């Protein structure tokens, strides 16, 4: 029987409590966003792409903390029509739009994150440190490509920590792990780390602090992410080298102060 991918464009029934939870805590986990057979399909597709493009070949013990955390391959949608089907999913983009309460969303970029067997922890960080974007209307869909128990290193959230401004100048590193952890403990933010079922997807805001534990299993933890931004997002002047690099890589041709509408940032919801 042929695989049915129609769910990718079907609306997801968001409960008002899910939207309220996201807006209070800057993250939410949603069950049954995809079916197990759709998850299995994309695990096969994306794993092949990641293995073909993997830029890291050093033994684990010779890598930096960042490189031990995961293999990272970005903008797979440009090279794989199969991956594009997931990245351009109206179901996912519709969820992102409703959670943020905006009129629509554009793609910032996608990235596959594979935590290998014996892969290390992902330090505490906030994604928007890296993004030259003018406002906070951003969210990332974190899509596990298999059931993900605690032993695999699922995403861990610091609930409502998007309001904290301390630590926003830390890139992901050993320092961010220790210093942000101390800041979050002082602030009394609730730590949330739970397993993910097949088809369960989380969304988290750009300034939410999050991390992931090590993968202590014998199989890779595959994850696909899609980063959404407000359809009217404007480019801001970069505040660090990482933001300049992101401008060059993900928004080439965009102008500071102007809406980001480059060919690499298509409108995903509603569609043009």
Secondary structure as GFF3:
##gff-version 3
##sequence-region A 1 272
A	DSSP	three_ten_helix	6	9	.	.	.	ID=ss1
A	DSSP	alpha_helix	16	25	.	.	.	ID=ss2
A	DSSP	beta_strand	27	30	.	.	.	ID=ss3
A	DSSP	alpha_helix	36	53	.	.	.	ID=ss4
A	DSSP	three_ten_helix	60	62	.	.	.	ID=ss5
A	DSSP	alpha_helix	65	69	.	.	.	ID=ss6
A	DSSP	beta_strand	71	74	.	.	.	ID=ss7
A	DSSP	three_ten_helix	76	78	.	.	.	ID=ss8
A	DSSP	alpha_helix	81	87	.	.	.	ID=ss9
A	DSSP	alpha_helix	90	100	.	.	.	ID=ss10
A	DSSP	beta_strand	105	115	.	.	.	ID=ss11
A	DSSP	beta_strand	122	125	.	.	.	ID=ss12
A	DSSP	three_ten_helix	127	130	.	.	.	ID=ss13
A	DSSP	beta_strand	138	144	.	.	.	ID=ss14
A	DSSP	three_ten_helix	150	152	.	.	.	ID=ss15
A	DSSP	beta_strand	155	158	.	.	.	ID=ss16
A	DSSP	three_ten_helix	161	163	.	.	.	ID=ss17
A	DSSP	alpha_helix	174	187	.	.	.	ID=ss18
A	DSSP	beta_strand	191	193	.	.	.	ID=ss19
A	DSSP	beta_strand	201	205	.	.	.	ID=ss20
A	DSSP	beta_strand	210	212	.	.	.	ID=ss21
A	DSSP	beta_strand	221	230	.	.	.	ID=ss22
A	DSSP	alpha_helix	241	250	.	.	.	ID=ss23
A	DSSP	beta_strand	267	269	.	.	.	ID=ss24
###
